[in-house]
Amino acid sequence: MAQATGLARNRVRQILPDVYLGRWSTGPLNSITDVPGVLVHTQSVEPDGDVHTGVTTILPRQNWYEYSSFAGVFRFNGCGEMTGAHWLNETGLLSSPVIITATSSVGEGYRGVTEYVYRHHRRADGEVDLFMLPLVAETYDGFLSDPARFAVTPEHIMRGIEGATGAAVSEGNTGGGTGMICHRFKGGTGSSSRVIKGFDLRGDELIRTVGVLVQANYGAAETLCIGGVPVGRILQREDKLVSSTAPGGREPRKDGSIIVVIATDAALLPIQLQRLAARATVGLAKVGGYGNNTSGDIFLAFSTANKIPVKDVSMAGGDSPVTGYTPAEREISMSDNDTLNGLFEAAADATEEAIYNAMFMAQSMTGFKGRRVEAINLDDVKRIVEGKRSV
């Protein structure tokens, strides 16, 4: 069994102040909500000891129902679900809240976003002009939570849309990450951000932000690395690697999934955002993720820089002479491809840190059928990493 930790649960920078997490500074909250306009809500759904699930809601902008955002998706390994991804890849546009939840709750997520639109965005005649395919992503929490209970409801989804704020994201056992497991320790929700100096079209200096939110539910314990130190291997050698127990000896699946959402206010086109989303793989690999065969490792990146009116996309309503057969130009901004390296590094580094935050903030949990997953022992982590031991 894991030893009781003397250190209080806290984020990686508080536990390991000297750990190297990349060259870029964090935003003031060190959270995805450092990206101006991005709003988040997390809610756990735990009616009893057998259910530990929840929902995380991300609004790309407060008026997401009026303006779409350019976006891109990267699939590292596809044993998972992200609804709406086909249309997003077709158009490069994100026109929906981003819902992250458990595998068994994808339908409720889809229904909740759709029902919210019908409750709040109908015309006087009852019709809805807003064209939208909800984006709902999932990871599996069935070791610690009974998926057959279907505890998440459309009302939870609508509550998340209404309650999203720009505050720092709650981490660990919260939101869609409530019942998740990472590197066989307790996992969950984590976030981080980076700020980078850039220049506008006039050459004036400005600051751009990259923010990341993860729902971490993947990985083997022995592959875990923290700050470049093989913590999992060292714990294994010290015989301190027991991270989960269950009546009958059953353990969690050997691999799982991770959803990574990257937000930025840098002006990027959809193809550039696909490239940015791919850099989450670098951060995942630094922690010890391999993208195993039955893992759903799906990454989304979106930019708030360009605002695309939703009704112009749907060609619905109004007296505009523009139709689907009339090509019409729109002014947009983009970043030079030769200037993207800092954004790429920021996305990778913030992904790495967000995974650490998910694990460091998570609490040990006993759940469905008495199964228990221990949080990683922060005293051991601090001793190992600060001692820079290796194998």
ROPAPA-506872 format. One line per field, with one value per residue (C-alpha): x, y, z; residue number from 1. Coordinates in steps of 0.2 Angstrom, whole numbers. Example, Ala and Ser with C-alpha at 12.3 -4.5 7.8 and 13.67 -1.06 7.14 Angstrom:
// ROPAPA-506872
xx: (62:68)
yy: (-22:-5)
zz: (39:36)
n: (1:2)
// end
This chain:
// ROPAPA-506872
xx: (0:5:12:2:9:14:13:-4:-10:-4:2:18:26:22:29:44:49:65:58:61:45:51:57:41:32:15:0:-7:-18:-7:-24:-32:-43:-28:-33:-44:-62:-61:-73:-73:-84:-81:-94:-92:-107:-106:-123:-115:-99:-101:-102:-88:-90:-93:-92:-80:-87:-76:-83:-71:-79:-94:-104:-100:-117:-114:-96:-86:-68:-55:-50:-40:-40:-25:-28:-13:-23:-41:-48:-60:-73:-74:-91:-92:-74:-78:-87:-73:-60:-71:-73:-60:-73:-78:-96:-100:-95:-82:-89:-77:-85:-85:-88:-105:-111:-107:-125:-130:-117:-123:-141:-137:-129:-143:-156:-147:-148:-167:-170:-161:-158:-175:-183:-200:-208:-199:-186:-167:-155:-140:-131:-120:-114:-110:-92:-91:-75:-73:-62:-67:-70:-78:-65:-70:-88:-102:-105:-122:-129:-129:-127:-123:-139:-142:-146:-128:-122:-134:-128:-110:-113:-122:-110:-93:-81:-64:-58:-43:-49:-52:-40:-38:-54:-66:-77:-75:-59:-67:-65:-50:-34:-17:-1:-11:-12:-27:-28:-41:-42:-27:-23:-8:-4:11:13:24:30:24:21:5:4:11:26:20:24:10:8:0:-6:-7:-18:-21:-33:-31:-42:-29:-34:-19:-3:8:15:33:34:30:43:42:54:64:67:60:50:39:55:62:46:46:63:59:43:32:22:6:-6:-23:-32:-49:-58:-53:-37:-43:-33:-38:-35:-17:-19:-33:-35:-32:-41:-31:-39:-27:-33:-24:-27:-13:-20:-19:-28:-36:-21:-9:-21:-19:-1:-2:-14:-1:12:2:10:27:21:12:28:38:27:28:13:15:-3:-6:-18:-34:-30:-40:-28:-37:-31:-41:-34:-44:-40:-50:-42:-54:-72:-83:-101:-111:-126:-114:-108:-126:-133:-149:-160:-158:-160:-142:-139:-125:-130:-121:-118:-111:-92:-89:-73:-69:-54:-45:-28:-15:3:18:22:40:36:26:40:37:18:23:34:21:8:20:26:9:2:16:13:-6:-4:7:-6:-20:-10:-3:-20:-29:-35:-35:-52:-62:-76:-86:-86:-74:-60:-47:-34:-20:-15:4:14:21:34:41:40:49:63:66:65:75:88:89:91:91:91)
yy: (0:18:27:41:58:72:85:93:90:105:109:104:121:122:104:105:124:120:108:113:115:124:142:151:160:155:166:174:159:146:139:138:152:164:164:180:175:157:151:134:125:108:98:81:69:58:53:38:28:18:34:46:54:72:85:98:112:124:139:145:162:169:172:155:154:170:168:152:150:142:125:109:91:79:60:52:36:35:22:36:48:67:71:84:81:77:93:103:95:99:117:122:129:126:132:123:122:108:95:82:68:49:37:32:50:56:55:66:78:79:80:94:106:103:106:122:129:125:132:148:152:149:162:169:156:142:138:138:146:141:126:116:99:97:93:80:71:56:45:30:30:13:6:19:23:12:17:8:22:35:48:63:71:84:96:94:99:115:119:119:130:143:142:143:157:164:158:146:128:116:101:83:74:86:88:75:69:65:46:45:36:42:31:19:33:44:56:68:86:97:114:126:140:150:167:172:189:192:206:213:218:235:227:232:220:210:195:179:165:147:137:119:108:89:75:62:44:34:26:13:17:11:23:39:53:69:83:71:59:41:42:26:16:21:18:1:-3:3:-8:7:5:-2:11:2:-12:-21:-35:-51:-43:-34:-19:-5:-7:-7:9:22:39:57:72:88:105:119:137:152:170:169:171:154:146:128:119:129:123:105:107:115:101:88:96:90:73:80:85:68:58:68:62:44:42:30:31:13:3:4:22:37:51:65:83:99:116:132:151:165:178:177:179:170:174:158:164:167:149:142:154:155:170:188:198:196:193:181:163:146:149:167:167:180:186:189:197:186:187:173:171:168:149:154:161:147:138:147:142:124:123:132:119:105:112:117:99:91:103:100:82:84:96:83:69:81:88:72:63:44:37:21:19:6:-12:-6:-3:10:20:29:47:48:50:68:65:51:62:77:66:57:72:84:70:68:49:38:20)
zz: (0:-3:12:19:13:24:11:7:-11:-21:-39:-46:-44:-26:-22:-34:-35:-45:-57:-75:-85:-100:-105:-105:-90:-84:-85:-69:-65:-73:-81:-98:-92:-94:-112:-113:-115:-111:-98:-88:-76:-67:-58:-50:-49:-34:-27:-17:-15:-31:-42:-45:-62:-68:-82:-87:-98:-109:-118:-131:-129:-119:-135:-143:-150:-160:-166:-170:-167:-179:-172:-176:-170:-169:-165:-157:-154:-159:-146:-140:-144:-149:-157:-170:-175:-193:-196:-187:-198:-213:-209:-197:-185:-167:-165:-148:-130:-127:-115:-107:-97:-95:-109:-103:-103:-121:-126:-111:-116:-133:-128:-115:-127:-140:-127:-121:-138:-140:-123:-125:-144:-153:-163:-159:-171:-162:-175:-172:-184:-175:-184:-172:-169:-151:-147:-133:-128:-116:-105:-96:-77:-75:-63:-49:-55:-60:-78:-78:-66:-80:-66:-78:-85:-98:-84:-78:-95:-96:-78:-84:-99:-88:-74:-83:-77:-80:-63:-61:-66:-51:-52:-47:-43:-51:-67:-80:-71:-55:-57:-68:-66:-72:-73:-61:-48:-45:-60:-66:-72:-73:-82:-85:-96:-105:-111:-126:-133:-150:-163:-172:-190:-186:-177:-160:-146:-138:-127:-133:-121:-123:-110:-108:-99:-98:-93:-88:-88:-95:-93:-84:-67:-71:-86:-76:-77:-68:-73:-83:-68:-70:-54:-58:-61:-44:-35:-43:-37:-20:-20:-18:-34:-27:-33:-33:-25:-27:-20:-30:-36:-51:-57:-69:-87:-92:-103:-104:-112:-112:-119:-121:-125:-130:-131:-137:-142:-155:-173:-180:-195:-193:-201:-189:-175:-180:-179:-162:-156:-161:-149:-135:-139:-134:-116:-115:-120:-107:-93:-100:-111:-127:-135:-132:-144:-133:-128:-134:-135:-144:-144:-148:-151:-154:-156:-150:-162:-176:-174:-187:-186:-184:-195:-209:-208:-208:-221:-211:-207:-212:-228:-234:-253:-248:-252:-252:-271:-269:-264:-251:-244:-225:-217:-205:-197:-196:-188:-199:-200:-197:-180:-172:-162:-146:-147:-151:-136:-125:-129:-125:-109:-103:-107:-97:-82:-83:-81:-66:-59:-62:-52:-39:-34:-35:-19:-16:-19:-15:-27:-36:-28:-15:-28:-22:-31:-21:-25:-29:-13:-14:-1:-12:-27:-19:-12:-28:-40:-29:-26:-45:-43:-58:-63)
n: (1:2:3:4:5:6:7:8:9:10:11:12:13:14:15:16:17:18:19:20:21:22:23:24:25:26:27:28:29:30:31:32:33:34:35:36:37:38:39:40:41:42:43:44:45:46:47:48:49:50:51:52:53:54:55:56:57:58:59:60:61:62:63:64:65:66:67:68:69:70:71:72:73:74:75:76:77:78:79:80:81:82:83:84:85:86:87:88:89:90:91:92:93:94:95:96:97:98:99:100:101:102:103:104:105:106:107:108:109:110:111:112:113:114:115:116:117:118:119:120:121:122:123:124:125:126:127:128:129:130:131:132:133:134:135:136:137:138:139:140:141:142:143:144:145:146:147:148:149:150:151:152:153:154:155:156:157:158:159:160:161:162:163:164:165:166:167:168:169:170:171:172:173:174:175:176:177:178:179:180:181:182:183:184:185:186:187:188:189:190:191:192:193:194:195:196:197:198:199:200:201:202:203:204:205:206:207:208:209:210:211:212:213:214:215:216:217:218:219:220:221:222:223:224:225:226:227:228:229:230:231:232:233:234:235:236:237:238:239:240:241:242:243:244:245:246:247:248:249:250:251:252:253:254:255:256:257:258:259:260:261:262:263:264:265:266:267:268:269:270:271:272:273:274:275:276:277:278:279:280:281:282:283:284:285:286:287:288:289:290:291:292:293:294:295:296:297:298:299:300:301:302:303:304:305:306:307:308:309:310:311:312:313:314:315:316:317:318:319:320:321:322:323:324:325:326:327:328:329:330:331:332:333:334:335:336:337:338:339:340:341:342:343:344:345:346:347:348:349:350:351:352:353:354:355:356:357:358:359:360:361:362:363:364:365:366:367:368:369:370:371:372:373:374:375:376:377:378:379:380:381:382:383:384:385:386:387:388:389:390:391)
// end
